[in-house]
Amino acid sequence: MGQVTGHVGRQVLGWALVVLGVAALILPGPGLLLLAAGLVVLSQEYEWAARRVEPVRTKGLEVAKGSVRTWWTIMISALMALMVIAIGVVWGIQPPPPSWWPLRRWWLPGGWGTGSSLIGSGLIALGLLTYCYRRFRRGDAHQIPSGRSRTYSA
């Protein structure tokens, strides 16, 4: 009984993450991250999913390493994540539209539902940026300050 429950639970979780990921590709949210997480969960149950995890993982690590290659990219990524969080807060508060806004009725629809999704996305982005920095930049003695790397042979 416990194995069946675990099997069904993994399938439900995996497919829920996939569906939420697809929705978050259109709506504000970490769509690709949710899709990848769903694929990882489903890879424990299905061979077709397991075959697709490794290429996604490899490409993800390659992109993650590139995201912290230079201080410039780190700063821009952090500022963009903070901007998404700030937009989420403004979206949640829903201040009155500015006088120049032509569509009075279409000003920040959604409230805290959309705002919290944006805030969560920004926090996830900051967390991933921190993870990438720690994994790929910290303690790298061969890293040049400009971001270019040198290979030293012993």
JOCOR-V131935 format. One line per field, one symbol per residue. phi: phi as a letter, one per 30 degrees, with the letter a starting at -180 (. if undefined). psi: psi as a letter, one per 30 degrees, with the letter a starting at -180 (. if undefined). A space follows every 10 residues. Layout:
phi = ???
psi = ???
This chain:
phi = .ddddddddd dddddddddd dddddcddld dddddddddd ddddcbdddd dcdddddddd dddddddbdb dddddddddd dddddddddd dddhdddddd ddcedcchdj iddddddddd dddddddddd eddddccdid dcddedjdcc cccd
psi = eeeeeeeeee eeeeeeeeee eeeffelkli eeeeeeeeee effffkeeee ffeeeeeeee eeeeeffgel eeeeeeeeee eeeeeeeeee eeeilkklff kfiefhjhke bfeeeeeeee eeeeeeeeee eeeeefekgj fgkkeffkkk kkk.
